[in-house]
Amino acid sequence: MAKLIPFPARRVHRTAEIVLLLASSREMLCGPVPWSNRPATPEALGNMLQRLALVRPTALLVLESVVADILAQIAT
């Protein structure tokens, strides 16, 4: 019976990694490009609620009552 040659799994894995690295483009290897015109961060909750109070005061009253009901249910 012939002597079995072990499968070189580690060498095949290493060769596959090298081939993938050589075949990949520079965009895939480098990190994302930072934004030059990045939008401003979103407003804080307090600022949004103040703006909502000016634009739609009734919506703010509904929101306040929903939050009050939820807090009351949590408290009990």
N, C-alpha and C positions, 0 to 999 in steps of 0.2 A: 504494500500500500504506500502511496506517495505521501511525503511529509506535507502537511497543510501549512500554507503561508498565512499568517494572521493579516486581517484587513487593516490597513493603516488609517484608522478613523481620525486620529489626531492630525495627521499630515493632510488628509483630505479636507478636514474642517479648516485648518490654517490656510491652505491653498485657496479655498473658496472665499475666505475673508479677504485675502490679498487681492484676488481677482475682482471682487466686488468693490474694494476701495479704489483700485486702479480704473475701474469702469465708471465710477461715479463722477459726477460733475462737481465743480467748485461750489456751486450753489447748495448742493446737498451736504457738502462737508462743512461749510461755514454756517455760523448761526444766522438768524434772521437779521435783515438790515433794519437799523433803528428808523423809526418814522421821522421824516423831516417836518411834516405838518400834522403832528399828533393832536387830536381833539382834546379839548379841556376836560378835566375830570368832572364826573357828574356832581350835581349840587347835593349838598347835605340834606337830610330829611327835613330839618327845620326850615331851610330856605324854600324847599318845595312846598311845604305846608303853608308858609307865608304867602307864596305866590298863588297857591290854590285858594287861599282865603280872599285874595284880591279878585281873582278871576271868577271863581265859582264858590261863593260862600256856602251855598246849600250843600254842595258835595262834601265840603269840609265838615259840616254838621252831621251828615250821614256817616262819614268816616269816623268821627269822634264817637258817635253813638254805638257803632259796631265795635270799636275798640273797648269802649266802656262795658258793653255786654260781655265781651270775651274775658276781660279782666274780672268781671263779677263772677263768671262761671268758673274761672280758675281759682278764685278765692274761696269758693264754697266747696 
